[in-house]
């Protein structure tokens, strides 16, 4: 129950994303325990991607479990466009984006501001291995956050995703389910080696307990660093000036924070101004930071990155605005600097130490 302390600051209700797998079933069961202890209201939500015939039976399984626990259950359906339906294979990234878009739309409709996800310590370790193989820096190696903003924007504005079970291993949670005679569904995609996460899961099974414990300790330290950097960078958000054209900050504010906090601030501002779904490439971001540091004359006219236009105004202000669309492109989503503030929110790390 200590892992659910993050919900003590919620306005009295939260939702639980449930697929029927062991992680999400444990999350549902423990959330129901937390409800009995605290009186909060909870709801469960499942997504049918429409990709497997077995999905309907799996959703009925989740519905029966929710009925037993007296938890309200909602099912969301992904409707692909006609041109997408002919695609022979759907990637995990595509399905993940669709899932989060549906969750954000549902949460806004039913006024849910908090959704719990069933990620575990195993998911943290798998993510670490994937990012290490990809050459990620320390910021990425910190792995999954105990709380984060929705990855879809602006649909996910105001929605916070909680991961209360990051301190627990998958087998620990399965033992809890077995002790309570609660079953779960095995997703057949977890055996498909074409997915990198499945390969990392197999690699993780070959790691000894000492190595796993050491890796978790390293990740916890990295997450503490990431939280501290986010908190430092967020102090610059309060120094922003907004107008109809965008937002700017005095260049002298650069000296108020360290290098990493400055990098994360600029990254978040680029994402807020350009409304891009992902951060800019690190090499491109480094070039931009070097130009800012050198007061590159090119910045007086402005440069573009990630759909944002960045320029130096009056030799004293760093300005962020939306870049005009290229010829033939669809009009971009509007700039939203509230997103920059949300991205720099420092997460509460107490659920990692239970």
C-alpha positions as CSV (number, residue, x, y, z in Angstrom):
1,X,0.0,0.0,0.0
2,X,3.0,2.3,0.5
3,X,3.5,2.2,-3.2
4,X,0.1,3.8,-3.7
5,X,0.9,6.8,-1.5
6,X,1.4,8.8,-4.7
7,X,-2.4,8.9,-5.0
8,X,-2.9,10.6,-1.7
9,X,-2.4,13.9,-3.6
10,X,-5.0,13.1,-6.2
11,X,-8.5,14.7,-6.1
12,X,-10.1,11.6,-4.8
13,X,-10.2,9.3,-7.9
14,X,-7.9,7.6,-10.4
15,X,-8.1,5.1,-13.2
16,X,-6.2,1.9,-13.8
17,X,-5.2,0.7,-17.2
18,X,-5.8,-3.0,-17.4
19,X,-4.9,-5.3,-20.3
20,X,-5.4,-8.6,-18.4
21,X,-1.7,-9.4,-18.1
22,X,-0.2,-10.2,-14.8
23,X,1.3,-6.8,-14.2
24,X,-2.0,-4.9,-14.8
25,X,-4.1,-7.5,-12.9
26,X,-1.9,-7.1,-9.9
27,X,-2.2,-3.3,-10.3
28,X,-6.0,-3.7,-10.4
29,X,-6.1,-5.9,-7.4
30,X,-3.9,-3.7,-5.3
31,X,-5.7,-0.5,-6.4
32,X,-8.9,-2.1,-5.1
33,X,-7.2,-2.8,-1.8
34,X,-6.1,0.9,-1.7
35,X,-9.7,1.9,-2.4
36,X,-10.9,-0.1,0.6
37,X,-8.3,1.4,2.8
38,X,-8.7,5.0,1.8
39,X,-12.2,5.4,0.2
40,X,-10.9,6.8,-3.1
41,X,-12.9,6.1,-6.2
42,X,-11.3,4.0,-9.0
43,X,-12.2,2.9,-12.5
44,X,-10.5,0.5,-14.9
45,X,-10.0,1.1,-18.6
46,X,-8.9,-1.4,-21.3
47,X,-7.9,-0.8,-24.9
48,X,-8.9,-3.2,-27.7
49,X,-6.5,-2.6,-30.6
50,X,-8.6,-4.8,-32.8
51,X,-5.5,-6.8,-33.9
52,X,-6.1,-10.2,-32.4
53,X,-9.3,-12.4,-32.4
54,X,-8.5,-13.4,-28.8
55,X,-8.8,-9.8,-27.6
56,X,-12.6,-10.0,-27.0
57,X,-12.2,-13.0,-24.7
58,X,-9.4,-11.2,-22.9
59,X,-11.6,-8.1,-22.4
60,X,-14.4,-10.3,-21.0
61,X,-11.9,-11.8,-18.6
62,X,-10.9,-8.3,-17.4
63,X,-14.6,-7.3,-17.2
64,X,-15.4,-10.3,-14.9
65,X,-12.4,-9.5,-12.6
66,X,-13.6,-5.9,-12.4
67,X,-17.2,-7.0,-11.6
68,X,-15.9,-9.2,-8.8
69,X,-13.9,-6.3,-7.3
70,X,-16.9,-3.9,-7.9
71,X,-14.7,-1.7,-10.1
72,X,-16.3,0.2,-13.0
73,X,-14.8,-1.0,-16.3
74,X,-14.5,0.8,-19.7
75,X,-13.4,-0.6,-23.0
76,X,-11.9,1.6,-25.7
77,X,-11.6,0.5,-29.3
78,X,-8.9,1.5,-31.8
79,X,-10.4,2.2,-35.2
80,X,-7.7,2.3,-37.8
81,X,-8.2,4.2,-41.1
82,X,-9.0,2.3,-44.2
83,X,-5.6,2.8,-45.6
84,X,-4.0,1.5,-42.4
85,X,-6.2,-1.6,-42.3
86,X,-4.3,-3.1,-45.3
87,X,-0.9,-2.8,-43.4
88,X,0.3,-6.3,-42.8
89,X,2.0,-5.5,-39.5
90,X,1.4,-2.9,-36.7
91,X,4.5,-1.8,-34.8
92,X,4.6,-1.5,-31.0
93,X,5.2,2.2,-31.3
94,X,2.1,2.7,-33.4
95,X,0.0,0.7,-31.1
96,X,1.4,2.5,-28.1
97,X,0.6,5.9,-29.6
98,X,-2.9,4.8,-30.4
99,X,-3.4,3.4,-26.9
100,X,-2.3,6.7,-25.2
101,X,-4.4,8.8,-27.6
102,X,-7.5,6.7,-26.7
103,X,-6.7,6.9,-22.9
104,X,-6.2,10.7,-23.1
105,X,-9.5,11.2,-24.9
106,X,-11.3,8.9,-22.4
107,X,-9.7,10.6,-19.4
108,X,-10.8,14.0,-20.6
109,X,-14.3,12.8,-21.3
110,X,-14.8,11.4,-17.8
111,X,-12.6,14.0,-16.0
112,X,-9.9,11.6,-14.9
113,X,-6.6,13.4,-14.3
114,X,-4.6,10.3,-13.1
115,X,-4.2,6.9,-14.8
116,X,-2.1,4.2,-13.1
117,X,0.0,1.9,-15.4
118,X,1.3,-1.5,-14.3
119,X,5.0,-1.1,-15.2
120,X,7.3,-3.1,-12.9
121,X,10.9,-3.3,-12.0
122,X,11.3,-5.7,-14.9
123,X,10.1,-3.1,-17.3
124,X,12.6,-0.6,-15.9
125,X,15.4,-3.1,-16.4
126,X,14.3,-4.0,-19.9
127,X,14.1,-0.3,-20.8
128,X,17.6,0.2,-19.4
129,X,19.0,-2.6,-21.5
130,X,17.3,-1.3,-24.7
131,X,18.5,2.3,-24.1
132,X,22.0,1.1,-23.3
133,X,22.2,-0.8,-26.5
134,X,21.0,2.3,-28.4
135,X,23.8,4.4,-26.8
136,X,21.5,6.5,-24.6
137,X,23.0,9.0,-22.2
138,X,22.4,9.1,-18.4
139,X,19.1,11.0,-18.8
140,X,17.6,8.1,-20.9
141,X,19.2,5.4,-18.8
142,X,17.3,6.6,-15.8
143,X,14.4,4.8,-17.4
144,X,10.7,4.9,-16.6
145,X,9.5,7.7,-14.3
146,X,7.2,7.0,-11.4
147,X,5.0,9.8,-12.8
148,X,5.0,11.5,-16.1
149,X,2.8,13.5,-18.5
150,X,0.9,11.8,-21.3
151,X,3.0,11.3,-24.4
152,X,0.2,12.6,-26.6
153,X,-0.3,16.4,-26.8
154,X,-2.5,18.4,-26.7
155,X,-5.0,15.6,-26.2
156,X,-3.2,14.5,-23.0
157,X,-2.9,18.0,-21.5
158,X,-3.5,17.7,-17.7
159,X,-3.3,13.9,-17.6
160,X,-0.7,12.4,-15.3
161,X,0.5,8.8,-15.7
162,X,1.5,7.0,-12.4
163,X,3.6,3.9,-12.2
164,X,3.2,2.8,-8.5
165,X,4.7,-0.7,-8.9
166,X,8.2,0.1,-10.2
167,X,9.8,-1.2,-7.1
168,X,8.3,-4.7,-7.6
169,X,9.4,-7.5,-9.8
170,X,7.0,-9.3,-12.1
171,X,7.3,-12.6,-10.3
172,X,6.7,-10.9,-7.0
173,X,3.4,-9.6,-8.3
174,X,2.5,-13.0,-9.8
175,X,3.1,-14.6,-6.5
176,X,0.6,-12.2,-5.0
177,X,-1.9,-13.1,-7.7
178,X,-1.4,-16.9,-7.1
179,X,-1.8,-16.4,-3.4
180,X,-5.2,-14.8,-4.0
181,X,-6.2,-17.3,-6.8
182,X,-6.4,-14.6,-9.4
183,X,-5.4,-15.5,-12.9
184,X,-4.0,-13.5,-15.8
185,X,-3.6,-13.6,-19.5
186,X,-0.3,-14.4,-21.3
187,X,0.1,-12.0,-24.3
188,X,1.4,-14.1,-27.3
189,X,3.3,-11.1,-28.5
190,X,5.6,-11.5,-25.5
191,X,7.2,-14.5,-27.3
192,X,7.9,-12.7,-30.6
193,X,11.6,-12.1,-30.9
194,X,11.1,-9.5,-33.6
195,X,10.3,-7.1,-30.8
196,X,13.4,-5.7,-29.0
197,X,11.7,-5.6,-25.6
198,X,11.1,-9.4,-25.9
199,X,14.8,-10.0,-26.6
200,X,15.8,-7.8,-23.7
201,X,13.4,-9.7,-21.5
202,X,15.2,-12.9,-22.4
203,X,18.6,-11.3,-21.7
204,X,17.3,-10.1,-18.3
205,X,16.5,-13.7,-17.3
206,X,20.1,-14.6,-17.7
207,X,21.3,-11.8,-15.4
208,X,22.1,-12.8,-11.8
209,X,20.4,-11.2,-8.8
210,X,23.5,-9.3,-7.8
211,X,23.8,-7.6,-11.2
212,X,20.1,-6.8,-11.2
213,X,20.3,-5.2,-7.8
214,X,23.3,-3.1,-8.8
215,X,21.6,-2.0,-12.0
216,X,18.5,-0.9,-10.0
217,X,20.6,1.1,-7.6
218,X,22.3,2.8,-10.5
219,X,18.9,3.6,-12.1
220,X,17.6,5.0,-8.8
221,X,20.5,7.4,-8.6
222,X,20.0,8.5,-12.2
223,X,16.4,9.1,-11.5
224,X,17.2,11.2,-8.5
225,X,19.6,13.2,-10.7
226,X,16.9,13.6,-13.4
227,X,14.4,14.8,-10.8
228,X,16.9,17.4,-9.5
229,X,17.7,18.6,-13.0
230,X,14.0,18.9,-13.9
231,X,13.4,20.9,-10.7
232,X,16.3,23.2,-11.5
233,X,15.2,23.7,-15.2
234,X,11.6,24.4,-14.2
235,X,12.8,27.6,-12.3
236,X,13.4,29.1,-15.8
237,X,9.7,28.6,-16.8
238,X,8.8,31.2,-14.2
239,X,11.0,33.7,-16.0
240,X,9.3,33.3,-19.4
241,X,7.5,36.2,-21.0
242,X,4.6,35.4,-23.4
243,X,3.1,37.3,-26.2
244,X,1.1,36.5,-29.4
245,X,4.2,35.5,-31.2
246,X,5.6,33.0,-28.7
247,X,7.7,33.1,-25.5
248,X,11.1,34.5,-24.6
249,X,13.5,34.5,-21.7
250,X,16.4,36.9,-20.9
251,X,19.7,35.5,-22.1
252,X,21.2,36.3,-18.8
253,X,19.0,33.6,-17.2
254,X,21.3,31.1,-18.7
255,X,23.8,31.7,-15.8
256,X,21.2,30.8,-13.2
257,X,21.2,27.0,-13.9
258,X,23.8,24.3,-14.8
259,X,24.5,23.0,-18.2
260,X,22.2,20.0,-18.0
261,X,19.2,22.0,-16.7
262,X,19.7,24.5,-19.4
263,X,19.7,21.8,-22.0
264,X,16.5,20.3,-20.7
265,X,14.9,23.7,-20.5
266,X,15.7,24.5,-24.2
267,X,14.6,21.0,-25.2
268,X,11.2,21.4,-23.5
269,X,10.7,24.9,-25.0
270,X,11.4,23.5,-28.5
271,X,8.8,20.8,-27.9
272,X,6.3,23.3,-26.6
273,X,6.8,25.8,-29.4
274,X,7.0,23.2,-32.2
275,X,4.3,20.8,-30.9
276,X,6.6,17.9,-32.0
277,X,5.6,14.5,-30.5
278,X,9.3,13.7,-29.7
279,X,12.3,15.6,-28.4
280,X,14.7,16.8,-31.0
281,X,17.8,14.8,-31.8
282,X,20.6,15.3,-29.3
283,X,23.2,16.3,-31.9
284,X,20.8,18.9,-33.3
285,X,20.1,20.2,-29.9
286,X,23.8,20.4,-29.0
287,X,24.4,22.5,-32.2
288,X,21.6,24.9,-31.2
289,X,23.0,25.3,-27.7
290,X,26.5,26.0,-29.1
291,X,25.0,28.7,-31.4
292,X,23.2,30.2,-28.4
293,X,26.4,30.2,-26.3
294,X,28.3,31.9,-29.2
295,X,25.5,34.4,-29.9
296,X,25.6,33.2,-33.5
297,X,24.4,36.0,-35.8
298,X,22.3,33.4,-37.6
299,X,20.1,33.4,-34.6
300,X,19.1,37.0,-35.1
301,X,17.1,35.8,-38.2
302,X,16.2,32.5,-36.5
303,X,16.8,28.8,-36.9
304,X,14.3,26.0,-36.9
305,X,14.3,22.8,-34.9
306,X,11.5,20.3,-34.2
307,X,8.9,22.6,-35.7
308,X,10.0,25.5,-33.5
309,X,11.7,28.8,-34.5
310,X,14.5,29.9,-32.1
311,X,16.1,33.3,-32.4
312,X,17.9,36.0,-30.3
313,X,15.9,39.2,-30.1
314,X,17.5,42.6,-29.3
315,X,20.7,40.7,-28.4
316,X,19.1,40.1,-25.0
317,X,16.3,37.6,-25.3
318,X,16.1,34.0,-26.4
319,X,12.8,33.6,-28.2
320,X,10.8,30.5,-29.1
321,X,7.9,30.4,-31.5
322,X,6.3,28.1,-34.0
323,X,8.0,27.7,-37.3
324,X,5.9,28.3,-40.4
325,X,4.9,25.1,-42.1
326,X,6.9,24.0,-45.2
327,X,5.3,24.1,-48.6
328,X,2.8,21.3,-48.9
329,X,2.8,20.5,-45.2
330,X,-0.4,20.4,-43.1
331,X,-0.7,23.3,-40.6
332,X,1.0,22.2,-37.4
333,X,-0.6,22.0,-34.0
334,X,-0.5,25.2,-32.0
335,X,2.4,26.0,-29.7
336,X,1.7,25.2,-26.1
337,X,4.3,26.3,-23.6
338,X,2.3,24.7,-20.8
339,X,3.7,21.5,-22.2
340,X,7.2,22.7,-21.5
341,X,6.3,23.2,-17.9
342,X,4.7,19.8,-17.7
343,X,7.8,18.1,-19.3
344,X,10.0,19.7,-16.6
345,X,7.8,18.5,-13.7
346,X,10.1,16.8,-11.1
347,X,8.6,13.4,-10.3
348,X,8.0,12.1,-6.8
349,X,10.4,9.1,-6.3
350,X,9.0,7.7,-3.1
351,X,7.4,4.7,-4.8
352,X,10.9,3.5,-5.7
353,X,11.9,3.1,-2.0
354,X,9.0,1.1,-0.6
